[in-house]
Amino acid sequence: MTNAPRLDEAPPPVRTGAPANPALLAAATGATLDGAALARAWRPLAIGGVAIGLPVVQAALSGYSDGPMRRVARALGAPYTLGEVVIDRFVTRLKNTTRAARHLGVSDDEHPVGGQLMGSDPDDFAPAARRLVEAGFDVIDVNFGCPVKSAMGGCRGGFHLGQPEVALEIVARVREAVPAHVPVTVKMRRGIDDGDARSREHFFAIFDGAFARGAAAVTVHGRTVAQRYVGPSDWDFLREVKRHAGARTVLGSGDLFDARDCVAMLAHTGVDGVSVARGAIGNPWIFAQARALLEGRAPPVPDLVEQRRVLALHRALCAEVDPSGAASTMRMFGIKFARLHPHEISVRDAFAAARTLSGFDAVLAEWYAD
Ligand SMILES: Cc1cc2nc3c(=O)[nH]c(=O)nc-3n(C[C@H](O)[C@H](O)[C@H](O)COP(=O)(O)O)c2cc1C
């Protein structure tokens, strides 16, 4: 899932016509609204029997959404997060090592949390799904969206959008494999390719079939697999999907770069929840900001003291879980957090040059002092 463009290079989402939820539209612009009217305009999210609350959750993010990132997001107001996608056979064979801790470690302070699986053969999904449940994941999500070459070449992820029968067999196997109280969910893109005549038909066959086989919710990314991250997410398509879904739970994904985008997607599409991806990397405050907008308050802006507190928290959690990898992980996150600093370029360069945890600490001391 690499090569995603920088946030400031992304074109705006496709958004035409009337919003599905006009009452929320003003909230997306930060207009002061009657709190009671706003409270009526959105509903707390639930995934099956799992209560989530704020309908703004953190997406699965390969290379990022490990335990420390999820715990930071939860501590700052994300109501639900997903781990990085894992390949079914890899999970089943994983021994109890540091790698297992990274992929299967679930902390007491992060429930509810989802684990996401990707694979090619329906037979391999059931044992992997059971292992994720044993590890403590509260929801099992199946990935039918990953566009990277290795996934497509290995008949995994987005590849399944071209073969609905296999995709639905996978959903059915996972649903059978895990206890009834554990919701099974699906993540899809809006199709394989607009040039493929059956792309749309396959999308709806998988979407409806997944619910028919017991899926509790589907998250739809409004780009095709062929688009990868190029071009906008089609929010008009998400609005159409939610209208089609009726009472079935749909989450939207794509082009959620700040809290206003999150509320704007809820307003335009009428989806039950939104799944924040790139917009949450280096900005875990996005959840509290979205909550504020939904409650008619001004979104809180983290000052440098708050940014330093959260960077230090993230560093401490990383060092606890993976002492040898923490320096390079925090270098990567520091570069992303630098976006919020008034001296973005200098701070980004300083994090990029920090190869050790003490180097990271020195950047905090120099650039995030009171
Ligand atoms: C670095 C990166 C890693 C991602 N990893 C995953 C993943 O593991 N599972 C998944 O379903 N989607 C993954 N995605 C897709 C996102 O969850 C999301 O659907 C997509 O980025 C669109 O949202 P955005 O435009 O708001 O970033 C990833 C995206 C990025 C940029």
The ligand as a Tripos MOL2 file, in Angstrom:
@<TRIPOS>MOLECULE
LIG
   31    33     1     0     0
SMALL
NO_CHARGES

@<TRIPOS>ATOM
      1 C1         -0.0170    3.6710    3.6530 C.3       1 LIG1
      2 C2         -1.3620    3.0480    3.4630 C.ar      1 LIG1
      3 C3         -1.6170    1.7760    3.9600 C.ar      1 LIG1
      4 C4         -2.8750    1.1810    3.7990 C.ar      1 LIG1
      5 N1         -3.1050   -0.0650    4.3260 N.ar      1 LIG1
      6 C5         -4.3380   -0.6170    4.2310 C.ar      1 LIG1
      7 C6         -4.6210   -1.8820    4.8320 C.ar      1 LIG1
      8 O1         -3.7660   -2.5140    5.4690 O.2       1 LIG1
      9 N2         -5.8840   -2.3740    4.6960 N.ar      1 LIG1
     10 C7         -6.8720   -1.6820    4.0220 C.ar      1 LIG1
     11 O2         -8.0060   -2.1510    3.9330 O.2       1 LIG1
     12 N3         -6.6270   -0.4950    3.4630 N.ar      1 LIG1
     13 C8         -5.3980    0.0460    3.5500 C.ar      1 LIG1
     14 N4         -5.1650    1.2860    3.0000 N.ar      1 LIG1
     15 C9         -6.2660    2.0020    2.3590 C.3       1 LIG1
     16 C10        -6.9250    2.9630    3.3370 C.3       1 LIG1
     17 O3         -7.5080    2.2880    4.4280 O.3       1 LIG1
     18 C11        -7.9770    3.8450    2.6580 C.3       1 LIG1
     19 O4         -9.0210    3.0400    2.1620 O.3       1 LIG1
     20 C12        -7.3810    4.6780    1.5210 C.3       1 LIG1
     21 O5         -6.1420    5.2330    1.8880 O.3       1 LIG1
     22 C13        -8.3230    5.8040    1.1070 C.3       1 LIG1
     23 O6         -8.4730    6.7490    2.1090 O.3       1 LIG1
     24 P1         -7.7030    8.1900    2.0770 P.3       1 LIG1
     25 O7         -7.8010    8.6940    0.6460 O.co2     1 LIG1
     26 O8         -8.4990    9.0060    3.0570 O.co2     1 LIG1
     27 O9         -6.2910    7.9360    2.4910 O.co2     1 LIG1
     28 C14        -3.8970    1.8700    3.1220 C.ar      1 LIG1
     29 C15        -3.6420    3.1570    2.6280 C.ar      1 LIG1
     30 C16        -2.4030    3.7440    2.7920 C.ar      1 LIG1
     31 C17        -2.1780    5.1360    2.2630 C.3       1 LIG1
@<TRIPOS>BOND
     1     1     2 1
     2     2     3 ar
     3     2    30 ar
     4     3     4 ar
     5     4     5 ar
     6     4    28 ar
     7     5     6 ar
     8     6     7 ar
     9     6    13 1
    10     7     8 2
    11     7     9 ar
    12     9    10 ar
    13    10    11 2
    14    10    12 ar
    15    12    13 ar
    16    13    14 ar
    17    14    15 1
    18    14    28 ar
    19    15    16 1
    20    16    17 1
    21    16    18 1
    22    18    19 1
    23    18    20 1
    24    20    21 1
    25    20    22 1
    26    22    23 1
    27    23    24 1
    28    24    25 2
    29    24    26 1
    30    24    27 1
    31    28    29 ar
    32    29    30 ar
    33    30    31 1
@<TRIPOS>SUBSTRUCTURE
     1 LIG1         1 GROUP 0 **** ****
